[in-house]
Amino acid sequence: MQHLVNMRSLEHLELACLNHVTDIGGMTISTIQTLRELKLSKLWKLSERTVVALAENCCNLEVLALYRIWLHEPVTGASIHSFSRHKCLKYLSFYGFSNLDQSDVEIVLGCPSLESLVLDKSAAGNFGLMHGNSTRWVVKFESFCDSFPQFMPTVW
């Protein structure tokens, strides 16, 4: 992970199926100030500490997709709320998060730059009618398979 931090212009990063990446690696990733797009998939040893660190430290992040990133410690609404203050985030995706509810999502939608939020379709039952200015942002519920979801615009 330290080699990634030393890359002075790293803007796009996708990590998948790495069993050895823990919160130490997640916290290291959160120090990469140049990151604009981050996709993390099937990293089973990360927790909500990494999620909060990404929200607080990756201030240039525009796209964040988290796909089944933990196994033993589920992410709570409190860590998801940390994205409500993010200044650049446009696209946010949470797949494999069954414990989010409508109030968590409404707080995240307070993010001033957010345009699109994609949630796991299996969590749709936790949500009633969404309130707010629906012309500013889009909330989607999508199902997913083993491949990484491709919901956001990207050039890679």
Secondary structure by P-SEA (a helix, b strand, c coil): cccccccccccbbbbcccccccaaaaaaaaacccccbbbbcccccccaaaaaaaacccccccbbbbccccccccccccccccccccccccbbbbcccccccaaaaaaaaccccccbbbccccccccccccccccccbbbbbbbbcccccccccccc
